[in-house]
Structures are given as structure tokens and as C-alpha cells.
Amino acid sequence: MKFKKEKWVKYMENRSTPPNYLTKALKIAMGLTKFSASSLLSAALDLFIFTIITDAFKGSPLFAATCIARMCSGLFNFLLNKNWVFKGGGIHSGAKYLALFILQMLASWGLVEAFSFLKVNITIIKAFVDVLLFVASFHIQKAFIFENSKQKKP
């Protein structure tokens, strides 16, 4: 079969290179590693403030302690995610993050309250609950909150 020069050039231009799966996997791993670091720092701040409040004010409502701790750590987390993890975001990323933040805070409080009957330290219960919420949060933030970020998609 004989190729004309034009057909060969067109073939070469339209040919797609096979995807580099290792590069894609590393990009995903790096994004997840940064998100994990951001979340761990935020969780440490959240648990620290929650513990200070519940220890300092014995019998304080879990909802109040959860809200105060989550507001402080949430602002910290949003700034880290916007500027370091996802490197930007759309014009409405703050409002979307706030909606997720409120849902997570209510879920955290509700689940901690639900498991508070257990004979386990309340801070351990909260840490366990927040680990469960972490997984969903990464996917929600990547797909809906910072979807227009500068972080290259694999």
C-alpha cells in the first residue's frame, strides 16, 4: 500500500500517543498526598480545639465544641486546599466549600453524638468519625469545589 505524503502527515498528526499510566498514577498520588497532609493538619487543629473546649468546659454541648473547632480548622483547610493542594478554583469555590463544610460539620456532630454512648473517650470517637468523612471530602472537593483548579487532571 502506497501512502501519499499528505496522508502520512495527516496520519502522524492525528495519531494519539498511548497514555502514560505511571505519570497519571503519580499525579493522583501526589494530589492525594497533599490533600492528606492538609487534612491531617486541619484535623489536628480541629481535635486540639475540640479537646481544649471539652476539657476546659466540662459538660459543654458537643455541638458548640464541634462548631467552634470546625470553624477554625475549616478556614485553615480551605486556605490550604485552595492555595496548595488544588492551586486555585472557580469563582464560587468558597461558597461550595462552605456548603460542604456545613454538611461535614453536621455529620461529624451527629455521628459523634450517636456514638457518644460508647465507653470511649469522646475525642477518639470524633477522630474516628472524621476519618470516615475524609474520604468523601477529597472526591467532592476535587470534582465539585476546585474543579477549575490549576492542578492538572490525570
Protein Blocks (a to p, Z undefined) as FASTA:
>chain_A
ZZdfklmmmmmmmpccdddfklmmmmmmmmmmmmmmmmmmmmmmmmmmmmmmmmmmghia
fklmmmmmmmmmmmmmmmmmmmmmnopadfklmmmmmmmmmmmmmmmmmmmmmmmmpccd
fklmmmmmmmmmmmmmmmmmmmmmmmmbcbdcZZ
